Amino acid sequence: MSLSGTFTTISLTDLLQWLSHARKSGTLCIHGERYSKKIYIREGKIISSASDDPTDHLGHFLLRQGKIDEAQLRSAIETQQHTRAMLGKILVTVGVIEEKDLLTALVQKAEETIFGLFLWPDARFEFLDGELPSRVAVPLNLSIEDVLLKGGTWYDDLRRVRAAFGSSRTIMMTTGRDLDASIAPSDSLPRRIFDLVDGRRSIHEICLQTHASEFVVGTLLHLLYRQGFLAIRQRVAAEEQAPRKTFSGLLDEARSLLRTGEAQEALKVLAEAHPLSPQDAELHRLRGEAQTLFQEQVARDGVRPDRIPVVIKPLESLTGEALTPEEVFILSRVNGSWDIRSIVSICPFPEAEALLRIKGLAEREILQLQDPE
């Protein structure tokens, strides 16, 4: 028997506590405005988690923890595409990380995946009673009560962060105080975040550069802010959300866009429709059609996976360009040898968005896309 609803009718905390006390086994699916997450539960304990938010993926989690670098992630993803093996197993097999570090990372990743759900107050959920994946690479055994206790503390902290900073578009600056290595060692995430604060980058851009979520980066920035190492250079308030359209209206809009070949806009509309009825067959059909059309369109425009981007504008001239944080991330990974497939594989945002940004940079003649030799 499945159970469904929204977090406006039953809170995430109450739902998870009920699953724990009833010693339920099954999959809890949660659908937010942009991404979906899954929590796998056996007899009231969390055994694993999954998410289509790239910053929740194991590779990006290990990157922000400093356990691997982007070249190692790219190589492991290439191996995964050929072998279909689990990413963690590949990294352990080639000796990049130890098995005990992998287990620790999986526990922390599962916790952060759940913590992020506290920011989804209007999300829809469905609990699939008794349904679990046939195989979990490294089963965990996490107490829901312990995770909720930590998550509640993190959520309280993040509310203070948002009250202070406003939104992820806010720009921070240093105060001149040195961040001693005893507080933040050189290879630690707090140090890397601090080093990215330059009075120009937004919080969102720092999130991209560190492969971390707003949840993680905002909390660490706020700690450094309270301790006097950082100040706010430009505070940008959070934008009010526009009233949501109906599900059927959004599907009609997507169909109309696809009829006129506007795949990119159709994908945006379908992303807005997804949390309203995530299991709808027509939604999934339209999304597949839009993704196929979009990939065909960017390929016709020269954005093929094997082409190699090269920056053709002088670096000093780029300071005058109106670049988005996503474009800055892509440009910082262009090294003249990585192809589009490699760069897209390490982007902490969806593939379609990465391809679109590369296409835009090429059209503005900031990048040149070269054929492989």
N, C-alpha and C positions, 0 to 999 in steps of 0.2 A: 504494500500500500504506500503511495507517495503522498507527500504533504507539500503544499505550495502556498505562497502568499508574498507579502512585502514586509520590509522592516518597519513600515509605518503601522502595521497591525500587530506585529510581534518583533521585539528587538532582537538583534543578533545575539546579545548576551543571554536572553531568555531562551532563545531557540537552542543555542549550543548547550546550555545547562540542562534543558529537557533531554536532548540527545545523550548527554552524559549520564544523567540519573536513570534514564530508561535503558541504558546500556545498548543503545541502538547500533546497528551495523548498516552501512550504506553510503551513498555519495550525496553530499550537500552541494548543489549547484547554485551559485550566486551570480546574477547578471546586473552589472552596473551600466552607467551611461556609455562607456566606451569599451570596457573589457569584461570578461567573465572569469570566475575562479571556481575551483572545485576543492572540497575538503573530503578526504576519504576517512571514514570512521568505522572502527571495528570494536564492538562491545563497549561503546562509550569512550574509546580512546582514538586520538588522531594518529593515523598510520602514514599519511602522505598528503600532499597537496599539489595542485596544478593551477596554472593561470596562463591566459593568453596576453597578459601584460608583459612585454619584454623585460622590464626591470625586475620582474619576479622570477625570471628564468635562472636556472642554476649557474649558467655561464656568466651572466651579468652580476649575479650575487658574488661569485668568486672573484670577478674583476674588481668590484668595489672593496672587497676584503683584502685585496693585494695578493691573493693566493696564486693567480695566474695573470698573464698579460694578454693583450689583444691578439698578438701573433699566435700564442698557444691556443686561444679560444678558436681562432679562425682555422687552425690546423685540425683541432679536434672536431669542429663542425664538418669539415671536409671528410674526415674519416667516418663520421656518423652518417653522412649522406650515402657513403658507399657500403657500410657494414650494417646500418640500422641499429647499432649497439647504443646503449645508454651513454650519454655524455660523461657522466661521472665515472663510469667504468672505464671509458677510454682514457680519461685523464689519469686515473690510477694506474692503468696498464702501462702507459708510456712514461710513468714516473714523475708526472708534473705535480701531483699532490699525493699525500698518503691517505690510506683508507680511513684512518681515524679523523683526519681533517675533513674528509668528504662527509662523514656521518655528522660531525659537528655543524658543517655548513647546511646540510639538509634539515637539521632541527631548526637552526636559526632562520632558514629560508621559509620553512613552514610557518613559524611564528610570525614573521614579517608579512607573509601573505595574508594571514588572518588579521593582523593589526591594521592593515590597509583597509579592511572591510568596515572598520569603524567610521571611515570617511564616506561610506555609501548609505546614508540614512534612508534613501528612497528605493534601494535596490530590490529586485524581485528574487525570490529563491524557490528552489524545489528540492525536497529531500527524496531521493530514490531509495526506498527502504529495501535493504538486502542486496543492492546492486553495488559491486565493487570490481575494480579491474582484476583480470585473471592473474596478473603478476605485478608486484611492486618491487622495484629494483632493490631498495634498502628500506624495509618497513621500519617505521618509527613507533613509539609507544608514548605519545604525549598526553598528559592529563589536561583535559579541557579547562578545568578550574584554574590550573597554573597559568595556562596561556591567557585566559580571560583576565586574570589578576595583572599580569604584565601588560596586556593590551589596554586595560583601563587606565593604567598609569601613563602609558605612551599617549593615549588619546587625550588625557588631561593636559599633558605637556604640549601636544600639537595644537590644542585650542589656544593655549597661551602664545604659541608661536604665531598662529594666524592673527591673533589679536594685536600682536606687536608688529608683524611684518605686512599684514594685509593680504598679499597674494604672492604667488611664485614669480611674478614679474618685477618684484621689488629688487633694488640693486643695493648691495652692501659694500662697505669700504673698510679698510683697516684703520686702526687708531694710532699706529706707530709703535704699539707695544709688541715686543718680540714674543712669539709663542715658543717657549722653552721646550727642548726635546724631552724633558722629564714629564711634561704635560701631554705632549703629542709627538711620539717618535716619528722620524722622517718617513717611514713606510706605512704609517697609520692612516686610516680614513680621515680623522679630524685634521691631520696635517695637510693632506692632499686637498681637502675642502678649503682650508684656510689659505693655502697657496693660490687657489683659483680666485679668491676675492681680490678684485683689482679696481673696484669703483666703476666698472663698465658691465661686467657680466651680471645677468639676473640670476635669481635663485634657480629658476628653471634651467638656465644654461649650465649652471654648476651641477645640477642633477644629471644632465646628459653627459657631461664630461667625466663624471665619476660612476656612471651607469647605476645611479641610485635613485630611489623614489623621493618625492617631496617629503614623505614621512620621515625618512632617515636624514636627509640633508638639512631640512628645516630644523629638526631637533638639535643637531650638532651646531648649526649656525647660531641658534638661539642661546645655546650654552656659552659659546664664545662671545656672543653679544652681551650676555649678562655679566660675564667675567671681565668685560672691558677691552677685549681684543678687537672687536668689530663695532662698527656703527652703521646706521642706516643712511645711505646717501640719497636714495630716491624711493619713497614709499609709494606703492601702487595698490590702491584698494581693490578688493575682489569685485568682479563684475556680477551683477544680478542676472540670474538665469531667465531666459525668455520663456514664456508659457509653452509647454510641450504640445506638439501636434498629436492627432490621433494616429494609431497604428495603421489603419486602412488608408488614411490620407497620405502618410509617409510612403507606403508601398505604391500608391498611385503616382506620387511624385517621382519615385525611383523608376517606375516603368516608363514614364514620360521622358525622363532624362536618358534612359537607355535607348529609347526609340530614336532620339536625336544624336546618339553616340557620345553623350557626355558621361563617360564611365567614372571619372574622378568625382564629379558631383553626386552621382548616383551612390557611390560608396559612402560618401559622407552622410547622405540621407538614410541609407540602410543601417549605418552605425548608430544613428539616432533612434531608429526603429527597433533595433535588436533588444534592448532591455525591456521593451513593452510586451514582447511575445517571443522570447528567445528560442523556443522549440518550433516555431511556425515553419512548415515545409516550404511555403512560397517565399518567405524571407530568405531561407538558405539557398533556394534556387536562384533568386535574383542576385544574391551576393556572389554566388559562383559565376553567374553570367557577367556581372560587373567586373569581377577580378580578372576573368579571362580577357574581356575586352580591353581593360586598362593595360594589362601586360602586353597585349598585341599592339596597342597604340604607342606605348613608350618604346617598344622594340622597333617599330616603324620609324620612330623619331631618332633612332640611333642609340637608345639606352639599352644595349644588350648586355647580358651578364658577363661576357668575356672581354668587353672593352675596358681599357685602362684610362681612368681620369687623370688628367695632368693640369695643374694650375698654370694658366697662361698670363694672368695679370700679375704685375709686381705686387709683392706682399704688402708694401707700404701703401699701395693704392686701395687695398681692401678695407682700410679703416674708414673710408668714406662711403662704403657700400652699406645699404640697409639689409643686413643679413639676419636671418632668424637664428635662434639657438640651434635648431636642427641643421641649418646650412653650415654654421660654424663648426659643429661636430664633424660633419662630413668632410669639410675642407681640411680640418686638422688631421684627418686620417688618410688624405691623399698623399701618397709618397712616390708616385711614378712607377710602382711595380704591382701594387694591389689592383686587381680588377674590380668591377662593379659588384660582382657576386661576393667577393671577400669583404668589401666595405659594408654592404648591406647586411651581411651575416652578423656583424658586431654592433650594428646600430641599436640603441635602446629605444626604438620606436618602430612601428609596423613597416613591413617591406614596401607596401604601396606608397607610404609617405616618403620613405627614403628614395625610392625611384623618382618620385615627383620632384623632390628637392634637387637631385642630381640633374634631372632634365632642365629644371629652371636655371641652375648655375651654368649649364652648357649654353642655354639660350641667351643668357646675359654675358656670354663670352668670358666668364670667370674660369670655367673649366673647358678643356678640350678632351673629347673622348676618342682615344686612339685604338686602332685595331691591334691585337696581339701579333707579335712577330712570328 
